[in-house]
Amino acid sequence: MKGRRHSEETRKKIGAASLGRKPSEATLAKLRDRKHSEATLAKMRGVKLSESTLAKLRGRLVSEETRAKLSAALKGRKLSEETRAKMSAVAKGRKLSEAALAKLRGRKHSEETLAKLRGKKHSEETRAKMSATRLGKTHSEATRAKMSAAAKGKVGTRVIVTNVKTGVVLEYVSLITVMNTLGYSRDTIKRRIESGKLLGDTYILSLKDKT
């Protein structure tokens, strides 16, 4: 049986017969607990897809229904530390092609996605982790020069931050100071200043009038 390939007609029949079929709980349990041997894993890692197969996968469109099912299945799922470490190791050193970079640069988020990103709030734990990863980080001379050039003309942009819960009003000497103190990005802070909406359900931001 090894090496045997089904004809297109046979494969279509097998596919049609499998449609709508749902495995039993016992079968699903077996599949979850199934472990491949090292030899099988090595074969799977070494598998190379043909150009025609890759082309089909690249051009494949997933229906909205399928996307919703995939999203529901992944919700609440947490990766183990071991899995995260493996994913991190695989991603390190990976370089995107020029075509992939061009797609990312030209990508535009939908209004729905942008609304979700604007309303996203990091937990205290996440903010602490983000802060810890930045500690001790040093920028190159080229990066520092770019940051300095971007900051020119913005010195003296004083920001008034009002805590609506406590009534405390503080004045900050720059947007960067507000960013570092409150832990929000420059774009988020600028949007809250322009819109007058609450930042984190706690702060109202405004620019100090220049006199």
WOUR-V12830 format. One line per field, one symbol per residue. ss: DSSP state (2 for helix, 1 for strand, 0 for the rest). burial: b if it has 9 or more other ideal C-beta (glycine too) atoms within 8 Angstrom, else e. A space follows every 10 residues. Layout:
# WOUR-V12830
ss: ???
burial: ???
This chain:
# WOUR-V12830
ss: 0000000222 2222222200 0000222222 2220000222 2222200000 2222222200 0002222222 2222000000 2222222222 2000000222 2222200000 2222222200 0002222222 2222000000 2222222222 2000000011 1110000011 1100222222 2200022222 2222200010 0011111000 0
burial: eeeeeeeeee beebeeeeee eeeeeeebee eeeeeeeeee beeeeeeeee eeebeeeeee eeeeeebeeb eeeeeeeeee eeebeebeee eeeeeeeeee beeeeeeeee eeebeeeeee eeeeeebeeb beeeeeeeee eeebeebeee beebeeebbb bbbeeeeeee bbebbebbbe ebbbeeebbb bbbeeeebbe eebbbbeeee e
